[in-house]
Amino acid sequence: MPQKKTTYESKIEQLPSNKIYINVNKMEKGDYELNIINQNKLIKKTTFKKK
């Protein structure tokens, strides 16, 4: 029997256009690096750790 694909959808309020939110709840523990790029140029590079 073929496996059925599950699709989840949710509606959220419109977020402010000048803020970016990163939800790390589903990320595994460890060190991460965030790169912000505009037109293939690195603008900002930062690291963070999820405990």
C-alpha positions as a LaTeX table, in Angstrom:
\begin{tabular}{lrrr}
\hline
Residue & $x$ (\AA) & $y$ (\AA) & $z$ (\AA) \\
\hline
Met1 & 0.00 & 0.00 & 0.00 \\
Pro2 & 1.51 & 3.41 & $-0.97$ \\
Gln3 & 2.44 & 5.72 & 1.85 \\
Lys4 & 0.23 & 8.82 & 2.14 \\
Lys5 & 2.00 & 12.21 & 2.15 \\
Thr6 & 1.07 & 14.47 & 5.05 \\
Thr7 & 0.94 & 18.21 & 4.57 \\
Tyr8 & 0.60 & 20.65 & 7.44 \\
Glu9 & $-0.53$ & 24.23 & 7.07 \\
Ser10 & $-0.87$ & 27.02 & 9.58 \\
Lys11 & $-1.84$ & 30.65 & 9.43 \\
Ile12 & 0.02 & 33.26 & 11.44 \\
Glu13 & $-0.44$ & 36.94 & 11.86 \\
Gln14 & 1.56 & 39.05 & 9.48 \\
Leu15 & 4.97 & 39.73 & 10.96 \\
Pro16 & 6.57 & 43.18 & 10.80 \\
Ser17 & 8.51 & 43.56 & 7.58 \\
Asn18 & 11.69 & 44.75 & 9.26 \\
Lys19 & 12.12 & 41.86 & 11.72 \\
Ile20 & 13.18 & 38.25 & 11.13 \\
Tyr21 & 12.30 & 35.56 & 13.65 \\
Ile22 & 14.16 & 32.26 & 13.90 \\
Asn23 & 12.40 & 29.56 & 15.90 \\
Val24 & 15.04 & 27.16 & 17.25 \\
Asn25 & 12.64 & 24.83 & 19.09 \\
Lys26 & 13.00 & 22.03 & 16.52 \\
Met27 & 16.77 & 22.41 & 16.09 \\
Glu28 & 19.11 & 19.91 & 17.70 \\
Lys29 & 21.42 & 21.03 & 20.48 \\
Gly30 & 24.76 & 22.35 & 19.30 \\
Asp31 & 26.61 & 25.25 & 17.72 \\
Tyr32 & 25.15 & 27.05 & 14.72 \\
Glu33 & 26.38 & 29.69 & 12.30 \\
Leu34 & 24.00 & 32.23 & 10.76 \\
Asn35 & 25.02 & 33.98 & 7.52 \\
Ile36 & 23.00 & 36.93 & 6.24 \\
Ile37 & 23.52 & 37.44 & 2.52 \\
Asn38 & 22.32 & 40.15 & 0.12 \\
Gln39 & 22.93 & 39.81 & $-3.62$ \\
Asn40 & 25.48 & 37.02 & $-3.04$ \\
Lys41 & 27.50 & 39.18 & $-0.62$ \\
Leu42 & 27.90 & 38.33 & 3.06 \\
Ile43 & 26.48 & 41.13 & 5.20 \\
Lys44 & 26.66 & 39.61 & 8.68 \\
Lys45 & 28.01 & 36.37 & 10.12 \\
Thr46 & 27.14 & 35.31 & 13.67 \\
Thr47 & 27.18 & 32.14 & 15.74 \\
Phe48 & 24.94 & 30.86 & 18.50 \\
Lys49 & 24.61 & 27.78 & 20.66 \\
Lys50 & 21.43 & 25.91 & 21.48 \\
Lys51 & 21.71 & 24.27 & 24.88 \\
\hline
\end{tabular}
